[in-house]
Amino acid sequence: MTTFPRLAAFALLAGLVAACSSGSGGGYVAAGKNQQNAAPLTVEQLSAKVGCEPRLQVDAADIRTGYCKTPDGEFFVSTFATQAGKDAWMDAAPEYNPHLVGRLWTVLSSRQVLDLLKERLGGDLHLTDHRTRQMRTVG
């Protein structure tokens, strides 16, 4: 299985997991210094920061996921309505794929692409399974 079909299948699976998980309502919150007062960021807004108009793959109440292809590479941007939804996604995230993580958003791609996107989006780069003690986060 090539990388793109694997990422697409994962994005759809993550949407189903998050949509089926319990969680309270709430809005999207941007990552940053003023997270409590920040305006919500959408998949479209995060994608625009890196020069992409996303193709929505999942558009549910708890999670929205868009696919982007830019000169930097291919990636998936997901935003979550709640921390519980993001936690459910993180629990299902494949440990072999690095991902860029903000407060209520994630970007899934190769390490090379994430390094380029991190400069414009911020967030933390998760290089291994977040559930283990050996997780390495690049800030």
C-alpha positions as CSV (number, residue, x, y, z in Angstrom):
1,M,0.0,0.0,0.0
2,T,1.4,3.4,-0.9
3,T,1.7,6.3,1.5
4,F,-1.3,8.3,0.1
5,P,-3.9,5.5,0.3
6,R,-2.6,4.6,3.7
7,L,-3.0,8.2,4.9
8,A,-6.4,8.5,3.3
9,A,-7.6,5.3,5.0
10,F,-6.2,6.5,8.3
11,A,-7.9,9.9,8.0
12,L,-11.3,8.2,7.4
13,L,-10.7,5.8,10.3
14,A,-9.8,8.7,12.6
15,G,-13.0,10.5,11.6
16,L,-15.1,7.5,12.5
17,V,-13.3,7.0,15.8
18,A,-13.7,10.6,16.8
19,A,-17.3,10.8,15.6
20,C,-18.2,7.7,17.7
21,S,-16.3,8.8,20.8
22,S,-18.1,10.6,23.6
23,G,-17.2,14.2,24.2
24,S,-18.9,17.4,25.1
25,G,-19.6,20.2,22.6
26,G,-17.4,23.2,22.2
27,G,-15.7,25.2,19.5
28,Y,-12.3,24.9,17.8
29,V,-9.5,26.8,19.5
30,A,-6.3,27.9,17.8
31,A,-2.9,26.9,19.2
32,G,-0.9,29.8,20.5
33,K,-0.1,31.9,23.5
34,N,-3.7,33.2,24.0
35,Q,-5.5,29.9,23.5
36,Q,-8.4,30.7,25.7
37,N,-9.3,33.9,23.8
38,A,-8.1,32.9,20.4
39,A,-10.5,32.7,17.5
40,P,-11.3,29.2,16.3
41,L,-9.2,27.9,13.4
42,T,-10.7,25.6,10.8
43,V,-9.1,23.1,8.5
44,E,-9.3,25.8,5.8
45,Q,-7.6,28.4,7.9
46,L,-4.7,26.1,8.9
47,S,-4.3,24.9,5.3
48,A,-4.3,28.5,4.0
49,K,-1.4,29.3,6.3
50,V,0.7,26.8,4.2
51,G,-0.8,27.8,0.8
52,C,-3.3,25.0,0.3
53,E,-7.0,24.8,-0.4
54,P,-7.9,21.5,1.3
55,R,-10.1,18.7,-0.1
56,L,-12.4,17.8,2.8
57,Q,-12.2,14.1,3.6
58,V,-14.2,14.1,6.9
59,D,-16.7,16.8,7.8
60,A,-18.3,15.8,11.2
61,A,-19.3,17.6,14.3
62,D,-16.3,16.3,16.3
63,I,-13.6,16.2,13.6
64,R,-12.9,17.8,10.2
65,T,-10.1,16.5,8.0
66,G,-8.8,17.9,4.8
67,Y,-6.2,16.6,2.3
68,C,-3.6,19.1,0.9
69,K,-1.0,18.8,-1.7
70,T,1.6,21.7,-2.0
71,P,5.1,22.0,-3.3
72,D,6.1,21.0,0.2
73,G,4.3,17.6,-0.1
74,E,1.0,15.8,0.8
75,F,-0.6,16.0,4.2
76,F,-3.8,15.8,6.2
77,V,-5.0,18.5,8.5
78,S,-7.5,17.6,11.2
79,T,-9.3,19.9,13.6
80,F,-11.2,18.7,16.7
81,A,-14.2,20.2,18.5
82,T,-13.0,18.9,21.9
83,Q,-9.9,17.7,23.6
84,A,-11.6,14.3,24.1
85,G,-12.0,14.0,20.3
86,K,-8.3,14.9,19.7
87,D,-7.3,12.3,22.4
88,A,-9.3,9.6,20.6
89,W,-7.6,10.5,17.4
90,M,-4.2,10.4,19.0
91,D,-4.9,7.0,20.5
92,A,-5.7,5.7,17.0
93,A,-2.8,7.5,15.3
94,P,-0.3,5.1,13.8
95,E,2.9,5.1,15.7
96,Y,5.0,4.8,12.6
97,N,3.8,8.1,11.2
98,P,5.1,11.4,12.7
99,H,2.5,14.1,13.2
100,L,2.5,17.8,14.0
101,V,0.2,18.5,16.9
102,G,-1.4,21.7,18.2
103,R,-4.0,22.2,21.0
104,L,-7.0,21.0,18.9
105,W,-5.5,20.1,15.6
106,T,-3.1,17.7,14.0
107,V,-1.2,17.4,10.7
108,L,-0.2,13.9,9.4
109,S,2.5,13.4,6.8
110,S,6.1,12.5,6.4
111,R,8.8,13.9,8.7
112,Q,10.3,16.0,5.9
113,V,6.9,17.6,5.1
114,L,6.1,18.2,8.8
115,D,9.4,20.0,9.3
116,L,8.5,22.5,6.6
117,L,4.9,23.0,7.8
118,K,6.0,23.4,11.5
119,E,7.8,26.7,10.5
120,R,4.4,28.2,9.5
121,L,1.9,26.4,11.8
122,G,3.9,25.9,15.0
123,G,2.8,23.0,17.2
124,D,4.9,20.1,18.4
125,L,6.3,17.3,16.2
126,H,5.4,13.9,17.6
127,L,7.9,11.4,16.3
128,T,6.8,8.2,18.0
129,D,3.7,6.8,19.7
130,H,2.5,9.4,22.2
131,R,1.3,6.7,24.7
132,T,4.9,5.5,25.4
133,R,7.5,6.9,27.7
134,Q,9.9,7.0,24.8
135,M,7.9,9.6,22.9
136,R,10.1,12.2,21.4
137,T,8.5,15.6,20.9
138,V,10.4,18.3,19.0
139,G,9.2,21.7,20.1
